[in-house]
């Protein structure tokens, strides 16, 4: 099927890691963008092209959530206002110990529903029961870079390495290349050196990328420093974790100048999760410095149990505003940089070369954002409006690989109400299991 998306304000690449807006049309053929801007008169009246009116709308690349734990959305509002270690050890891990693949399947559909309707087309995920995550992702019509979380100090460490290999063999570049698989060593503080060596050996054997939490809190930096005499970045680099690109580092809050030089040299992508980091009181990653070193930086929500919402619009604002406060400088992380990080920056951090920009030849992943709401009126500067005033409810239509997955604010692929009903039930039975009932 071919589509001509007509008369929208197109958000296209700008200079130096930014975006710009221009009025025009987009021609979509199969799963690719064929033309952008002036698409040529021969396409204006062709009978085999469906015309979609985007007057009064912005057309943006599909947003990329660069770090998520989609299956955790069943734990939204379960445990908040706690430090990371007690939150994990006392609240989250005991629930995860009794979670079933079914819980994770439905939790992922719930996350997918929220993300797709908010304009997110691709997410990077680390969790368990990843076959179920992959199935849910494909069924709802999204794309994902998936990794089974590997806890080297956990009881399933060896078994999960074998499961990761099987998952990679089955799913990597599967579902018409909508699913990519990476290896997911959870973090420096949960993966000792001998385990990370095994992970690196497997990554090299498979040619797989890696997704890992790095330097999220000061406690982690202190712990790794006391045990290994290194920063978390140095520790991972010494063990070869950055040797098999693409490597995605979530958080990277506490990174020294030397760490940043390593990340730049190894082209490690960074998933900046400003809302998760703020809510945890963890700190904020030095994003302007890392961008200045050409480190690919995207935006991530982390799990809904950490952040509350899987909302890339809120992450754009959080990232920009907190940086302006830290530097006492309103010129830091401008609107045009935030939209870049939420789209192309995220794609590059995930190693998706042909994704995240409205450019001919790229994958046709996009969202049409209705600019008619009160909070988007008037429109002096569409880029500022999108970064600082728009939200998930303004997203009207979403396309993934040339197919409509949201039309007129409704999911086309699955029954939204069924997902919501089932997830309420699923979370009730999960809590009964936690209480041993
Ligand atoms: Zn995380």
Boltz pocket constraint, residues with backbone or C-beta under 6 A from the ligand:
constraints:
  - pocket:
      binder: B
      contacts: [[A, 67], [A, 68], [A, 69], [A, 213], [A, 250], [A, 302], [A, 303]]
      max_distance: 6.0
